[in-house]
Amino acid sequence: MNNYAKFLIVLCAGELLAIPVFYGVRSWLSKNKSTDLVKPIVMGILERSVLFFGLATGASQVLILFGTLKIGSMFNDIKTDKKTSDYFLIGNLVSVLMVLLYSFIFSKWKI
């Protein structure tokens, strides 16, 4: 099996696990209880895909880019609302932890 197929399998399997995990985090911490979950799900998949691709190709600087973009995009909301701050921090930590797990599985998978 080539690395491209392995990458896609790990990513897809991980994202199937991520959907219920982030649904739980969102229902526990988010102040926005809207039923429209398509946008956050797509954004999360895109973020984790970029992070995983960066780590899988050896460009670990993608973690710095991710942190900078996330802080910049949420700066005003974070400093004014504790609940948003907690949701942002825990959500991003879980997301990065999942990507690190994807990278670990990808690097150890010998097929």
C-alpha positions, -999 to +999 in steps of 0.1 A: +000+000+000+014+034-009+017+064+015-012+083-002-037+055+005-024+050+040-027+088+046-063+088+034-073+057+054-058+072+087-074+105+080-109+091+072-109+067+101-098+094+125-124+119+112-152+093+117-140+091+153-137+129+156-173+137+147-189+123+179-159+135+200-164+171+188-201+169+190-197+160+227-172+188+233-195+213+215-226+202+235-206+204+268-188+238+263-202+258+234-224+288+241-237+285+205-261+255+207-273+259+171-283+229+152-263+239+121-232+217+126-221+214+089-198+245+090-179+236+122-176+200+110-162+210+076-139+235+092-126+210+117-119+184+090-101+209+069-080+221+099-070+186+109-063+176+073-039+205+069-022+197+102-020+160+094-006+166+059+020+190+074+031+165+100+030+135+076+053+154+052+077+165+079+067+202+080+060+204+117+060+242+114+023+238+104+016+236+142+029+271+146+008+283+116-023+266+130-018+282+164-013+317+150-043+315+127-066+302+154-055+329+179-058+356+153-093+345+142-107+342+177-089+370+196-119+392+203-142+364+213-116+348+236-108+379+257-145+388+263-162+354+271-148+328+295-171+301+280-159+308+245-123+307+258-127+273+274-144+259+243-117+273+220-089+259+242-103+225+248-115+221+212-081+230+198-062+208+223-084+178+214-080+186+177-042+188+179-041+156+200-061+138+174-038+149+146-008+138+167-024+104+171-031+103+133+006+111+127+017+084+152-004+058+135+007+069+101+044+067+110+041+033+127+019+016+101+042-008+083+023-020+052 
